[in-house]
Amino acid sequence: MLPEDIGRLVTVGDPRVSPDGGHVAFAVTHVDLPGNRYRSAVWVAAADGSQPPRPLTAGDRRAGSPRWSPDGSRVAVTTVGEDGTCALEVVPFSVPGETFRVCERPEAFTDVAWSPDGTRLAFVSRERARRWTDGDDERSRPPRRIDRLFPRLDDVGWTIDRPAGLFVVPADGTAAPVLLLAGPPDHAGAAWSPDGGTLATCAARGDDLTPVTDVHLVDARAVRGPVGPRTLAAPRTSRTAPAFSPDGRLAVLTEDSFVWPSFSRLSVVDPATGESRSPATGPDLNCTPLRELLWDGDAVVVALEDRGDVHLYRVPAAGDAGAALLVGGRRAVTGYDLAGGTLAFTATDPGALPEVHVLRDGVERRLTSFGAGFHAAVPTGVPEQFTVPSPKGDGDLDVWLLRPARPATSEASGRTPVLLSIHGGPAAQYTNAFFDEFHFLAGAGYAVVWTNPHGSTGRTEAWAQEVRPPEADEVPGSGWGGVDADDVLAALDGALARDPGLDPERLGVLGGSYGGFLTSWLVGHTDRFAAACSERAVNNLESEEWSADVAGSFRYEMGVTHLDAPEVYRRMSPVTYVRDITTPMLLLHSENDLRCHVEQADALYLALRMLGKDVEYWRFPEESHELSRSGSPVHRVQRAQIILDFFGRRLGGRRPRITWDHPARTAGPADRPTDDA
């Protein structure tokens, strides 16, 4: 895979099953590299595979979020036009008629949900304050008043003057939407009660210094604007992803708001009394919120993270029966739905892009093959998965090793250079999914190694919480840069011991966000790497606490505040050890990154430069923390080329062809890749 092959990628997701179980609607997104944009449409497939999938939407508007009406005759979709105008539309499916627009807004529609009788649609969208109408130029608008924490969000921008509210609109478009519940703060989720009289949504509407997200119940029939909700609260517990059962119970995901990371777990709440019960879910695994929760009779279908896999389980809401596995295997489920006896899900594995699958009467069938064109044009390998002991002695590390089809072997040693990749989070996991980055690294001749160290999800909650500092008031651990650093080095050593063809003298390390932190940390504590790429990293934990969009929240992750214990934050900051860095470094950061502000890269770059260290620094304009995942296609390709060019010069891997204004364009012929490279 070459960097420009990013333009061939196609993603399939958000499957939704018609009420009778006969069809599956889903979203398909293509990368349009020449147009430097993403194109998406809603498709539909027969659940029994009797007919090939067909597009349900057409035109230049990006369409997604398909939602079937209760009778299955129509599908609501969201669209975005070339000018950025967002619309909620209804497409006829089993009835005659044309697609019509229910309403449009300058902000996106999320959490779209039909009322049980099919007459109304609920949704969440941002409501712009009056200052947004005072001209098109920010320089002419009045200043923002910041009167609470979390006034902005990465990849979204300022939210304090455009909070996400809960709306209801007639499904036939005969009236304007009604704002039922306004912000700030932001609301998420729109779950209808069985009688259509109540909507449940979630928001941290209390004290902004106490980050607890509660469920709020609001009258869905209100027609005169915002009304006061009834709140279902629990001490120090956040609740999200609400869904009503047919008999009126409310399923939610819950987690501890004061100890981060904490696992999301299923809970069932009685809306009348507020009392909750946590069903027996079996394994001590994290529920990942791929969608709003989904009832199946007297049980709830949830997605659990399990050692690199994401599986589906059916959890009985009553009694102590454990969870039943519905979808397993070495793969990651990315979306799912269930209706009419058909379980539809999108899933990917390390060697294949996501596709739509269905499970009917115990038989699984794949319905789509949108990735076939990519895989035919871009052959990719499949990693070997194995385990090595964690240095902490409390379990094995899952390790993956992707070998290149054409290794960039050294003439002297005949061995292959190695790149150690570290995921973000830390409360996340590398999944058994297709990850384009690993494949373009392997395509340049590198063996790629990755693991899920302590701090990752996919194992027990105690495993994830081990990276809390030893000074934490609750659940102390080894801190960032403790056992997690030991783990990733143990994984690398395990790969080197497993394959004598890997070159221990040509090692590189790279990672983004927390992975960027651990990259910066490692090179300040060991000189075994010949090159390192630290991307969108946390390099100064103290300033991260006041500069991030989630400023004020790291006290819950660290267990102490930066005001009471600044030495804890400084001790765990890579910039503290900058004098010990001898590894050549590549720093990448987005200028609109609000999660890890660009000052994090500036701080490390300035220190390295002042000390005369070997460092290269690239800043991407108009990009957020999500550059590598959903940034502009051109920037994603350029990012890949910068990474490969840097490691190519340091480790001897194949360097990419570059047509834009990059210093590599002036490199001598010996540095150029051959035509067949």
C-alpha positions, 0 to 999 in steps of 0.5 A, spaced: 500 500 500 502 506 498 500 513 501 496 515 495 492 508 496 488 512 501 484 515 495 481 508 494 478 506 501 471 505 502 468 505 509 461 501 510 457 503 517 451 504 521 447 498 518 439 499 520 434 493 519 427 494 516 422 492 521 420 486 518 427 484 518 427 483 510 432 489 508 438 492 511 440 500 510 447 502 511 452 508 509 457 507 504 463 513 504 468 513 499 475 517 499 475 522 493 482 524 493 482 528 486 476 532 490 479 532 496 473 530 500 469 524 502 462 522 498 457 518 502 450 515 500 445 510 503 445 503 500 440 498 501 440 490 501 436 484 501 437 481 508 436 474 504 441 476 499 436 475 494 438 481 490 444 485 490 445 492 494 443 498 491 443 505 492 437 509 496 440 516 495 443 519 489 446 526 487 452 530 490 449 531 497 453 526 502 448 522 505 448 517 512 444 515 518 439 511 515 433 510 520 427 506 518 420 508 519 416 504 524 412 501 518 418 500 514 415 504 508 420 510 509 427 511 511 429 518 514 436 520 512 441 526 513 444 529 508 450 535 507 450 539 501 456 542 497 455 549 501 455 545 508 447 546 509 444 540 513 438 537 511 433 531 514 430 528 508 425 522 508 426 517 502 420 512 500 421 505 500 415 501 499 410 506 497 410 511 491 413 518 492 419 522 491 424 524 497 422 530 500 426 534 505 423 535 512 427 541 515 434 543 514 439 547 518 446 550 518 448 545 523 448 537 523 443 532 525 445 527 529 441 521 534 435 521 529 429 517 531 422 516 529 416 516 534 413 510 535 407 512 531 411 514 525 408 521 525 414 525 528 422 525 528 426 527 534 434 529 533 439 533 536 442 539 533 446 545 534 442 551 536 446 557 534 446 563 539 444 570 536 452 572 536 452 568 530 447 572 526 451 578 527 455 578 520 459 572 517 465 575 519 468 573 526 471 580 527 465 583 527 461 579 532 461 580 539 466 576 544 464 570 547 462 569 554 465 563 557 461 561 564 463 554 564 468 549 563 468 545 556 466 551 552 469 547 545 470 541 542 475 538 538 473 537 530 467 541 532 469 548 535 466 552 539 460 549 543 458 554 548 454 559 543 452 553 539 450 547 544 446 541 542 439 541 543 433 536 543 428 537 537 422 534 534 419 535 527 413 532 524 415 527 519 411 530 513 415 536 514 409 540 515 411 544 521 418 547 523 422 543 528 420 545 536 426 545 540 424 541 546 431 541 551 436 547 549 443 547 552 448 549 554 450 543 555 450 539 549 445 533 549 446 527 546 441 521 544 433 521 543 430 515 545 422 515 545 418 512 550 413 506 548 407 511 548 411 517 544 409 521 550 416 522 552 423 523 550 430 521 554 436 524 552 443 525 556 447 531 558 451 534 564 446 539 566 448 540 573 455 543 576 460 544 570 465 542 576 462 536 577 462 532 570 456 527 571 452 526 565 445 524 567 438 522 563 433 527 562 426 525 561 422 531 557 415 531 554 415 530 547 409 533 545 411 540 547 409 545 542 411 552 545 419 551 546 424 548 551 421 545 557 424 543 564 426 536 564 425 530 569 432 528 571 434 521 573 441 522 577 445 517 580 451 519 585 458 520 581 455 516 575 454 518 568 449 515 564 449 515 556 446 511 550 439 511 553 433 506 550 426 504 552 424 497 552 417 496 549 414 495 557 418 502 558 424 500 562 430 504 560 437 501 558 443 506 559 451 505 559 454 507 566 461 509 568 464 512 574 465 520 573 470 521 578 475 515 576 478 515 569 478 510 566 472 507 568 468 501 564 462 503 561 457 498 563 450 496 562 444 498 567 437 498 567 433 504 570 425 504 572 423 511 569 418 512 574 422 511 581 429 512 578 432 505 581 437 502 577 439 495 576 446 492 573 444 486 569 450 480 570 454 481 563 459 476 564 466 478 562 469 484 565 469 488 559 468 495 556 461 496 553 463 500 547 458 505 545 457 503 537 450 506 537 444 507 542 442 501 546 438 496 543 433 492 546 431 484 544 425 482 548 427 482 555 435 483 553 439 488 551 444 487 545 451 490 547 458 491 544 464 488 548 471 490 547 475 483 548 483 483 547 483 486 540 476 484 538 469 487 538 464 482 539 456 482 540 453 479 546 445 479 548 445 481 556 438 479 559 435 485 563 432 481 569 435 475 573 442 473 574 443 469 567 450 471 564 451 474 557 450 470 551 455 471 545 452 473 538 457 475 534 464 473 535 471 471 531 477 475 530 474 481 528 471 488 530 464 489 529 463 497 528 455 497 528 449 493 528 442 493 529 436 487 530 429 487 527 424 482 525 429 476 526 435 479 523 441 481 526 445 486 521 452 488 523 458 491 520 465 488 521 472 488 519 478 484 520 486 485 520 486 483 512 479 486 510 475 493 510 468 493 513 462 489 510 455 488 512 453 481 515 447 478 517 445 473 522 438 469 521 436 463 524 443 462 526 446 462 519 451 468 518 451 471 511 456 477 508 451 482 504 456 486 501 463 487 498 465 494 497 472 493 499 473 488 493 476 493 489 481 496 494 483 489 496 484 487 488 488 493 487 492 493 493 494 487 496 495 487 503 498 482 508 495 479 515 498 480 521 501 474 526 498 475 533 501 472 539 502 473 546 508 475 551 508 476 558 507 483 561 513 485 565 508 487 571 506 479 571 499 480 571 497 477 564 500 476 557 500 482 552 497 481 545 502 482 540 501 483 533 506 483 527 505 485 520 511 483 516 512 486 509 511 483 502 517 486 500 522 488 506 527 493 506 532 489 508 539 492 510 545 490 505 549 489 511 545 485 515 539 482 511 534 484 516 528 488 516 527 495 519 521 495 525 516 500 527 513 500 533 506 503 533 502 505 540 495 507 540 492 513 543 487 513 549 490 510 553 483 507 554 482 504 547 485 498 544 488 496 537 482 492 534 482 486 529 480 491 524 483 493 517 488 499 519 490 503 513 496 506 517 499 499 518 499 497 511 502 503 508 508 502 513 509 495 511 508 497 504 514 501 505 518 495 507 517 495 515 515 490 519 510 493 524 509 491 531 503 493 536 500 491 542 495 493 547 499 495 554 496 496 561 491 502 560 488 499 554 481 497 554 479 490 552 482 487 558 479 488 565 478 494 568 483 494 573 488 493 567 486 499 564 486 503 571 493 501 572 496 507 568 493 512 574 499 515 578 501 512 584 499 519 588 491 518 586 487 518 591 483 512 588 485 506 584 493 508 584 497 505 579 504 506 576 502 512 572 503 514 565 510 512 562 510 506 567 508 499 566 505 501 559 512 503 557 515 497 560 509 493 556 510 496 549 518 495 549 516 487 552 512 487 546 517 489 541 522 485 544 517 479 543 517 480 536 524 481 535 525 474 539 520 471 535 523 473 528 530 473 527 529 476 520 528 483 524 533 488 525 534 490 532 539 496 530 533 499 525 528 500 530 523 506 530 517 508 534 511 512 532 504 514 535 498 519 536 495 523 542 497 518 548 501 514 543 505 520 541 506 521 549 508 514 550 513 515 544 516 522 546 516 519 553 520 513 551 525 516 547 527 520 553 528 514 557 532 509 552 536 510 546 534 504 543 530 507 537 534 510 531 528 514 529 521 516 532 515 520 530 510 523 535 504 526 533 498 530 536 502 528 542 501 530 550 508 533 551 506 537 557 501 534 562 500 540 566 499 545 560 494 540 557 490 540 563 488 548 562 489 548 554 485 542 552 478 542 550 477 537 556 481 542 560 479 541 567 478 533 566 485 530 567 484 531 575 479 525 574 484 521 570 490 523 574 487 522 581 490 529 583 489 536 581 495 540 577 494 545 583 495 541 588 500 536 585 503 540 579 510 535 581 506 529 579 504 532 572 511 535 571 514 528 572 510 524 567 511 530 562 516 528 556 518 535 555 521 534 562 526 529 560 528 533 553 535 533 555 535 526 555 533 525 548 538 523 543 533 520 538 532 523 531 524 526 532 519 527 527 513 532 530 506 532 527 501 536 529 494 539 527 493 547 528 486 546 530 487 540 534 483 542 541 484 535 544 492 536 544 493 543 543 498 545 538 502 548 544 504 541 546 508 540 539 511 547 540 513 546 547 517 540 545 520 543 538 522 549 542 526 545 547 529 540 542 531 546 537 534 550 543 538 544 545 541 542 538 537 536 538 535 532 531 528 534 530 523 535 524 516 539 525 510 539 521 504 543 522 497 541 518 493 547 517 485 547 518 485 540 521 483 537 528 485 531 532 482 527 527 487 528 522 489 521 521 482 518 521 478 524 518 482 529 515 482 532 508 484 526 504 490 530 501 493 532 508 492 524 510 496 522 504 501 528 505 502 526 512 503 518 510 508 521 505 512 525 511 512 519 515 515 514 510 520 519 508 522 521 515 523 513 517 526 512 510 532 517 511 533 514 518 531 507 517 532 505 510 525 503 508 522 505 501 521 513 500 515 515 497 514 519 491 512 526 492 509 531 488 508 537 492 513 542 495 516 537 500 524 538 501 524 530 499 523 533 492 530 536 492 533 529 494 539 526 490 537 520 485 540 515 490 534 517 495 529 516 490 525 510 490 525 506 483 519 506 478 517 499 481 517 501 488 
